Amino acid sequence: MASSAKHIIFIGRVQGVGFRFTAHRIANRQFLTGFVRNLPDGTVEMLAQGESEDIDACIAEIKETFGRYVTETKTTDLPPDPRHTDFRIAF
């Protein structure tokens, strides 16, 4: 089971730029579980679970890749949820 979990909201021009698909690829490379999805307000929500340093590396790589699109991130620590066994794009 994952040892750490974070809920992240990415704010900026983060829809329509390949954000979810890139985040999915990066999260899978870090062996994270959870999901990423667009929200109606134009932000992108992500739940990332795994080792804390892997989650931080995933967030850092996403922010580096989409640096000119992400204007703000809001991160909240959560208890891991064992229902998430892989990382997927949610709709």
C-alpha positions in Angstrom: 0.0 0.0 0.0 1.1 3.6 -0.7 2.8 5.3 2.2 1.8 8.8 1.3 -1.0 10.6 -0.7 -1.4 14.1 -2.0 -4.4 15.9 -3.5 -3.1 18.5 -6.0 -5.0 21.2 -7.9 -3.2 22.6 -10.9 -4.3 26.1 -11.8 -3.6 28.0 -15.0 -4.1 27.1 -18.7 -4.0 23.4 -17.9 -6.9 22.1 -20.0 -6.5 21.4 -23.7 -2.7 21.2 -23.6 -2.2 17.5 -23.1 -1.8 18.0 -19.4 -3.7 14.8 -18.2 -2.0 12.5 -20.6 1.5 13.9 -19.7 0.7 13.7 -16.0 -0.5 10.1 -16.5 2.8 9.2 -18.1 4.9 10.9 -15.5 2.9 9.3 -12.6 3.2 5.9 -14.1 7.0 6.3 -14.4 7.1 7.1 -10.7 4.9 4.0 -9.9 2.2 6.1 -8.4 -1.5 5.3 -8.0 -4.5 7.6 -8.1 -6.0 9.7 -10.9 -5.9 13.0 -12.8 -9.0 14.7 -14.2 -10.2 18.0 -15.6 -12.6 20.0 -13.3 -15.5 22.2 -14.6 -13.7 25.3 -13.3 -10.8 24.9 -15.7 -8.4 23.4 -13.2 -6.9 19.9 -13.1 -7.3 17.7 -10.1 -4.8 15.0 -9.2 -4.6 12.4 -6.5 -1.1 10.9 -6.3 -0.2 8.0 -3.9 3.1 6.3 -3.4 6.4 7.2 -1.7 6.5 10.8 -0.7 9.7 11.5 -2.7 8.1 9.9 -5.8 5.0 12.1 -5.5 7.2 15.2 -5.1 9.3 14.2 -8.1 6.1 13.7 -10.2 4.7 17.1 -9.2 8.1 18.8 -9.9 8.3 17.2 -13.4 4.7 18.2 -14.2 5.4 21.8 -13.1 8.7 21.8 -15.1 7.0 20.4 -18.2 4.0 22.8 -18.1 5.8 25.7 -16.4 4.4 28.3 -18.7 0.8 27.0 -18.2 0.7 26.3 -14.5 0.3 29.5 -12.5 -0.4 27.9 -9.1 -0.6 24.5 -7.4 -2.6 23.7 -4.2 -1.4 20.6 -2.4 -3.1 18.8 0.5 -1.7 15.7 2.3 -4.3 12.9 2.6 -4.3 9.4 4.1 -3.7 6.8 1.3 -6.8 5.2 -0.2 -6.3 1.5 -1.0 -9.0 1.6 -3.6 -6.6 3.1 -6.0 -4.4 0.3 -7.4 -3.2 2.1 -10.6 -2.9 5.6 -12.0 -5.6 6.6 -14.5 -7.1 9.5 -16.3 -10.6 10.0 -14.9 -13.5 11.6 -16.7 
